[in-house]
Amino acid sequence: MKILVLGAAGMIGRKLIERLLQHGSLRGQAISKIHGFDVVEGAIASTDSVEVTMSAGNISEPTVVDALVEDQPDVIFHLAAIVSGEAEADFEKGYRVNMRGTQNLFDAVIARTGYVPRIVYASSIAVFGAPFPEAIDDDFHLTPLTSYGTQKAIGELLLADYSRKGHFDGIGLRLPTVVVRPGKPNLAASGFFSNIIREPLSGLPAVLPVSEDVMHWMASPRSAVGFFIHAAELDGDVVGPRRNLTMPGLAITVGGMIEALRSVAGSKASDLIEHKTDPTIAGIVANWPRNFSADRAESLGFSSEKSFEAIIHAHLEDELDGKLP
Ligand SMILES: NC(=O)c1ccc[n+]([C@@H]2O[C@H](COP(=O)([O-])OP(=O)(O)OC[C@H]3O[C@@H](n4cnc5c(N)ncnc54)[C@H](O)[C@@H]3O)[C@@H](O)[C@H]2O)c1
């Protein structure tokens, strides 16, 4: 079993490769090789049984992507993308990377007769736009209101059509916002969802730029990795023609997140959150989906945390050796 991971140096990509190495097998076959590709350099060590190689390049270059599928990997995880803020700020780059990069991959696969890999594609709940129902169900239409959401929605449509034609066997995953994101605070508008938990758990202050009644749909990095592996294992016939699935998550208010932080780490942690409204971020977040019902994905065996405490514990275990500050 040969695996290709695009976006391998990213937050989920790195964790996905680590989990694949722990599992050692996928779709009932031993993994022999994993190749990770990203626009930035990355390194993950091979194990005794799995050869891991990494290379750097740009998915917007067709010849580069074509070379990546030359040895016909059995499963391709496509996570390479620029994130929403950058895609909104740089319209041309967003389409070049997120849309054309995705099509480059699909076309490179098509170019090889008789080659039908499983492709698992990272989509996003940004494919949906307001006005929203109380909970967005599996029948809600795609009405993205950002360039990033539009690029992800185009990827979903291509994936469904190329799969319908039998060119590959694709599954698209609309990921919830993944929280708690490890690393340093970033400038993404959604960054505060992670910052207000991650920083206090390391004894550091964090700023909350929106009101506590903001509700959003979230899952841990651990669950996100689980979604990709489960999608790779699924029988495509069971999924049927609707190839893009809204992943399970937890709808919780920011106030509920802070309460969970207090219950896990005490008020010494939650008191490190400074409430300082940023009208720009508050305005962006006001148009984001709040809640979903992910019935189709759940019926296909995808699962995620049922409480925000569980999301915090996943972060403590995976990033902080289980230790509280
Ligand atoms: N993290 C989330 O909350 C979330 C939510 C919804 C969807 N997603 C999607 O899931 C995927 C992975 O998310 P993540 O949080 O790991 O993001 P990330 O930004 O950490 O990783 C994405 C990776 O793609 C790489 N990349 C960017 N442009 C590239 C290019 N031109 N060629 C090759 N590689 C390129 C980046 O260098 C980065 O390492 C992305 O497609 C993202 O859009 C993430």
The ligand as an SDF file (V2000), in Angstrom:
LIG
                    3D

 44 48  0  0  0  0  0  0  0  0999 V2000
   -7.7970   23.2720   10.2500 N   0  0  0  0  0  0  0  0  0  0  0  0
   -9.0720   23.5390   10.0340 C   0  0  0  0  0  0  0  0  0  0  0  0
   -9.7720   24.0490   10.9220 O   0  0  0  0  0  0  0  0  0  0  0  0
   -9.6910   23.2190    8.7030 C   0  0  0  0  0  0  0  0  0  0  0  0
  -11.0680   23.3700    8.5600 C   0  0  0  0  0  0  0  0  0  0  0  0
  -11.6350   23.1010    7.3190 C   0  0  0  0  0  0  0  0  0  0  0  0
  -10.8440   22.6600    6.2620 C   0  0  0  0  0  0  0  0  0  0  0  0
   -9.4960   22.5350    6.4380 N   0  0  0  0  0  0  0  0  0  0  0  0
   -8.6990   22.0850    5.2870 C   0  0  0  0  0  0  0  0  0  0  0  0
   -7.9310   20.9590    5.6840 O   0  0  0  0  0  0  0  0  0  0  0  0
   -6.6590   20.9780    5.0480 C   0  0  0  0  0  0  0  0  0  0  0  0
   -5.5470   20.8590    6.0780 C   0  0  0  0  0  0  0  0  0  0  0  0
   -5.7370   21.8760    7.0550 O   0  0  0  0  0  0  0  0  0  0  0  0
   -4.5770   22.2870    8.0630 P   0  0  0  0  0  0  0  0  0  0  0  0
   -5.2290   22.9080    9.2370 O   0  0  0  0  0  0  0  0  0  0  0  0
   -3.6120   21.1670    8.2290 O   0  0  0  0  0  0  0  0  0  0  0  0
   -3.9170   23.4600    7.2030 O   0  0  0  0  0  0  0  0  0  0  0  0
   -2.3840   23.8830    7.1070 P   0  0  0  0  0  0  0  0  0  0  0  0
   -2.3760   25.2720    6.5640 O   0  0  0  0  0  0  0  0  0  0  0  0
   -1.6770   23.6170    8.3890 O   0  0  0  0  0  0  0  0  0  0  0  0
   -1.8470   22.8570    5.9920 O   0  0  0  0  0  0  0  0  0  0  0  0
   -2.0390   23.0470    4.6100 C   0  0  0  0  0  0  0  0  0  0  0  0
   -0.7110   22.7660    3.9450 C   0  0  0  0  0  0  0  0  0  0  0  0
   -0.8450   22.9960    2.5410 O   0  0  0  0  0  0  0  0  0  0  0  0
    0.3850   23.5080    2.1120 C   0  0  0  0  0  0  0  0  0  0  0  0
    0.2420   24.2520    0.8550 N   0  0  0  0  0  0  0  0  0  0  0  0
   -0.2450   25.4940    0.6710 C   0  0  0  0  0  0  0  0  0  0  0  0
   -0.1200   25.8530   -0.6000 N   0  0  0  0  0  0  0  0  0  0  0  0
    0.4610   24.8140   -1.2530 C   0  0  0  0  0  0  0  0  0  0  0  0
    0.8590   24.6010   -2.5880 C   0  0  0  0  0  0  0  0  0  0  0  0
    0.7020   25.5520   -3.5130 N   0  0  0  0  0  0  0  0  0  0  0  0
    1.4270   23.4190   -2.9180 N   0  0  0  0  0  0  0  0  0  0  0  0
    1.6250   22.4630   -1.9700 C   0  0  0  0  0  0  0  0  0  0  0  0
    1.2730   22.6160   -0.6730 N   0  0  0  0  0  0  0  0  0  0  0  0
    0.6990   23.7840   -0.3200 C   0  0  0  0  0  0  0  0  0  0  0  0
    0.8170   24.4530    3.2240 C   0  0  0  0  0  0  0  0  0  0  0  0
    2.2180   24.7260    3.1630 O   0  0  0  0  0  0  0  0  0  0  0  0
    0.4120   23.6790    4.4480 C   0  0  0  0  0  0  0  0  0  0  0  0
    1.4760   22.9250    4.9900 O   0  0  0  0  0  0  0  0  0  0  0  0
   -6.6240   22.2390    4.2090 C   0  0  0  0  0  0  0  0  0  0  0  0
   -6.9950   21.9180    2.8880 O   0  0  0  0  0  0  0  0  0  0  0  0
   -7.6830   23.1200    4.8360 C   0  0  0  0  0  0  0  0  0  0  0  0
   -8.2320   24.0110    3.8950 O   0  0  0  0  0  0  0  0  0  0  0  0
   -8.9030   22.7850    7.6280 C   0  0  0  0  0  0  0  0  0  0  0  0
  1  2  1  0
  2  3  2  0
  2  4  1  0
  4  5  1  0
  4 44  2  0
  5  6  2  0
  6  7  1  0
  7  8  2  0
  8  9  1  0
  8 44  1  0
  9 10  1  0
  9 42  1  0
 10 11  1  0
 11 12  1  0
 11 40  1  0
 12 13  1  0
 13 14  1  0
 14 15  2  0
 14 16  1  0
 14 17  1  0
 17 18  1  0
 18 19  2  0
 18 20  1  0
 18 21  1  0
 21 22  1  0
 22 23  1  0
 23 24  1  0
 23 38  1  0
 24 25  1  0
 25 26  1  0
 25 36  1  0
 26 27  1  0
 26 35  1  0
 27 28  2  0
 28 29  1  0
 29 30  1  0
 29 35  2  0
 30 31  1  0
 30 32  2  0
 32 33  1  0
 33 34  2  0
 34 35  1  0
 36 37  1  0
 36 38  1  0
 38 39  1  0
 40 41  1  0
 40 42  1  0
 42 43  1  0
M  CHG  2   8   1  16  -1
M  END
$$$$
